[in-house]
Every structure is written in structure tokens, then in C-alpha cells.
Amino acid sequence: MPKLVLVRHGQSLWNLENRFTGWVDVPLTEQGELEARQAGERLKGMQFDVAYTSALTRAQRTLDIILETMGVKVPIIRDQALNERHYGDLQGLNKAETAKRYGDEQVHLWRRSYDIPPPNGEALKNTAERTLPFFERAILGDIKQGKNVLVVAHGNSNRSIVMKLDNLSEKEVLELNLDTGVPLVYEMTTDGEIVSKTVLK
């Protein structure tokens, strides 16, 4: 029975600094590299046929560390469909400073509503609209062939996928937080049905 494993990249420098990161390429912190190694330790013994990641360095580096820690090599597909949500004009801004500038309520709406994007950016809805077609075509396509798939991406691109897999409503997905470097393991049928879900903490 094929497995799908989703991992949010390890802590990045701007996660640590409480900034909106989006599509800006920022490195992992030492803590982020440690989280990636821990994810690799938790996944040891699992076989993967293919790995997917985004076009952003922090996800790619997390994937590299996971595979190194596991001591395996697999084909890697990188695609910007799996990129983090684009935060537009907020990218690079500190979240607390942004709240002072625009008001807590407005920033909360941008961060936690399903379909209200920040200026020149994406809402979660827009992220899902680019992530899910790729997920269904490429990643589920591999699952349907019986392959085990590892996906190392971002908080919001992975939330979009979990929303679909767990049948979450637009309201429920807003309550969903994915920790950095923590693997979610879905055991699935080749028809794409979920048999079990495990969080490897």
C-alpha cells in the first residue's frame, strides 16, 4: 500500500525573526537543520520512490538533509506549484510591525482568512488553486502507480494538500497548523483513498 509523507521545511531564518517569507529565498537556521535531521531519523527504514519539493531553497535543503540522514537517494522533482503562499507586499516585514502599521484585525484577516489576499499576494485559496492541480496530476499520479512519495514543501502549500486529503472545510483549514520538520504519514490505496494518518513527532 503506497505511502505519502508530507513535511514542512525546517525553521528558516525569517520564521525565527517572525517575518512574512513567502517566495523570498531564506536559509534554514541551525534549529531548522536539526529539525530536518530529526525528520530523517523518524523516516529511517521507509522506502521512497520519488520526492517532490518547491523551487525554494529552504524546502530543498530540508529534503537534502532528510535524504542524507536516511542514507538514501531518490529522484527529486522541484516545482514552484509547491512554493509557499506569496505574501506580496508583506514579504520581508516583521509580523508584529505589520500589525502596528495596518492594524491587528487587518493582518489577522490576511493571515487567517481563506480568500482575502494581502496586497499583491495570495490568499490560501490562491495557493490551493496552484498547488492542488499539481498534487492531483503528479503526486497522486505516483500514488496511483503504487509509489511511495515524499513531499517537502511549506506551511501553506502543505495545508492545501492536507485540506484535500482530510476533507477540511475552508473554516477548518484555518485552524490547521503544521509544525516545521514534522512528517505526516498517509497510508493510501492506489485509488487515492486514505487508510491511515500518522504524525511522527
N, C-alpha and C positions, 0 to 999 in steps of 0.2 A: 504494500500500500504506500503510495507516494507521500512524501512529507514536504511541506512548505514552511520555511523558517524565515521570519521577519525580524530584523534587528535595526533599531535606530542607532545611528553612529554614536561613538563615544563623545563625551563632553568636549565641546570646542571652546576656543578662547573667548568667543563672544557669548556663548552660553554662560561662561564663568563671569563675564563682565555685564551680564544682563542686557545685552543688546539685541535688536532685531537683526537677524543674519540674512535670511532669505537666500538669494543666489550669489552673495558675496563669498569668495573662497577664503576661508579662515582655517588655520591649523587646529589639530587636536591639542588639548592640554596634556600634561603628564597623566592627570587623572583620566582623561579620555583614552589615552593609550592603554592604561591599566584596565579600564572597563572593556576595551576591545580584547585584551588578552584573557580577561575573565570569561568573556563570551566564548572565546575559542576553547578554553578549558571545559566549559559546560557543554560544548557541542562535540567534544572529542569522541571518536567512535562512530559518529554519524557519517554516512556516506552522502556526498552531494555530486550530482551530475553536471550542474551548471550554477553559476552565481550571477546575480544582477546587482548593479549599483547605479548611482546617479552620475551626472557629469561633474560633481563637486568633490574637491579633494578630501574633505573630512569623512565622507562616506567611503570613498575609495581606499583611504588609508586604514579605516576601521576594518574593511573587508580584508585588506592585505594582512593585517595583524592577526585577524581571526584565522585565516587560512594557514599562516606561518605557525601559529600556536597549535593548530590541529595537525600540522605536518602533512598537509595535502595540497594538491594543485588541481584546479578545475577551470574550465573555460569561463571567462568573465565577459559579460555584456554590460556596457555602460550606456545609459540613455538619459537625456535630460527630462524625459517624461516622469522620471522618478525624483527629480530635483525637489528641494524644499519649496514650500509656498513662497511666492515672490512678494516681499513686503513693500515694494515700491518706494515711495518717498521716506518710509520709516527705516529702511535698511541702514544699519550702522548707528542708529540712535539708541541711546540708553532708554530702557522701558520706563523707568521712574521719571526721567527728564521729559520723555514724550507725554506722559500723563500730566505733568505740570503745564506743558505747552498747550495741549489740546483738551485737557480735562479727563479725569478718570473714566467718566461714563463713555466718552467717545472712543478712547483707547480700548476700553473693555469690549465695546461693540466690534471694533476692528479685529481684536484678538479672538473673541469668543462667539461671534455670530457665524452662522453658516454661510450667509450670502452677502455680507456687507464688506467690500474690499477696502483696504487703506488706499489713500491717493496713489494712483498709478501702479497699484499692486493687485494681488489676487486674494479673493476670499477662499475659504476651504472648498467651497462649491467649485470654483475655477480650478483649483489644484486637482480635485477629483475628476473633473472633466478631461484633464490631460493624462492623469495617472491611470485611471481605470480602463480606458480602451487599450492602453499598452499592456496593463496587467492581464486583461482578458485574452488578448491576442497572443502575447509572447509567454508570459509566466504560466497562466492556466493552460496554454497550449502544451507546455512542457509537462505539467502535472498530468494532463490527459494522456500523454505518452508514457506515463508511469515513472517520470523522472523525479528525483529529489532536488528541490530548488532552495537556494539560499538567497535572500534579498536583503541587502544592507543599504538603507536609504535614510529617510528623515522623519521627524515627528509628524508632519502633516501629510506627506505622501503615503507613509505607512498607515496613518489614521484613515485615509481614504480607503485603503485596501481592507483594513480591519472593519470599517463601516460596512463594506460589502459582504465580507466573509461572515461577520457576526450579525448581519441583518439589523444594524443600528439605525434608528431614526435620525433625522437632522438634529433633533434636540439631544438625543442620547450621545451622539458622537462628540458633542461639545464638552461633555463630561469626561471623555476618554483622554487620559494622559499616558503616554508611552515613555518609560524611563530610558535614558541613554544606556546603550550597551546591554540591554536585557533581551535575550531571544524569546520570541513567541513561536511555539512549535505547533503547527496544524498537521494532523494526520488526515489525509483526504482519500476519497475514492477517485478513480480515473474519470468519473463523471463530474468531479469538482465538488462533491458533497463532503461536508466536514464530519469526520468520525470523532475526533477529539482535539482539544486545545490545551496546551501546557505552557505555563510561563516559567522559564528557567532562571530563577533568582538565586 
